[in-house]
Amino acid sequence: MLKTLLAGLAGASISLGALAQDACKSRGDLDPQYCDENGDLVADTPKDPKKLKTPSTLVFTYTPVEDPAVYEKIFKPFTDHLSQCTGKRVVFFQVQSNAAEIEAMRSGRLHVGGFSTGPTAFAVNIAGAVPFAIKGYEKDFQGYNLIVVVKADSPYQKLSDLKGKKVAHTSPSSNSGHLAPLALFPKEGLSPDKDYKPLFSGKHDQSVLGVASGDYDAAAVASDVFHRMGVRGQIKESDFRVIYRSQKFPTSSFAYAHDLDPKLVDRMLTCFYDYRFPPEMKKAFDGADRFFPINYKTNWAVVREVAAGSGQAFDRKTYEAETKREAEAAAKKKK
């Protein structure tokens, strides 16, 4: 009887395993709780209707590249529009780090928001984020370059001049602030971690201000953030010199949680795509006037290539390691 029971349990185990396998035929690089059966690299909408969410209040946020309070004010006209358009209350949720934003979506506390370029891929794989737009114009999306800035009166003219110098990166998960330098700088004669030790500032604006104050000799930052700082009067761009500029990358993405009800998603996307930025938003985002539709698989290919070239992977192990490094860097800064 024992043998019969064990055989039955083994059979049941095999059956359950087969059912689990059938339940998700492919997930690619996504965490185990997500599926990607259509191969578009983002989490599929749950098949079980009971797992779909239709929240009465939509929680929205924007990447914590700079002061979150500033962006809450900038996005106020849009969040008011989104509320009227969807018929739902919309609240802006301020986040202090990329990790906090990703965790908020993974845990179901964030429904839609903007993610920085590098963290977008972590949000896709770990939090089930589905990118659908980038700030843009009538015919194209808005991009940015990785730039390296130094003081205008400094002696540094090219990347190889920075060997042994104090070079600021932003955070371990940032594309332009860390991953792209790891992949692109070596071919220019400068190898991070070998020719210099990256100093994590936490944010792009802090890197730029650190160069201005003399805390850093140079900083790897996103060109759009640097330009916005100039427009807002935080810096004078003429006080700096750009000694390196990369190819174009997509700017921060806007993504929704994969388990939102498709009907709500369709309505929400229409609200995004039909919206035209008022003057203050256009000014804040370098003239972009709309949310331009994008495809994560296609538009983020260059970002994934840079990650691969820098020896990084957008998986949970890498995410947890980089989140730990980000937290340690923040803790040291407070001391």
Order of alpha helices (4+ residues) and beta strands (2+ residues): alpha-beta-alpha-alpha-beta-alpha-beta-alpha-beta-beta-beta-alpha-beta-alpha-beta-alpha-beta-beta-alpha-alpha-beta-alpha-alpha-alpha
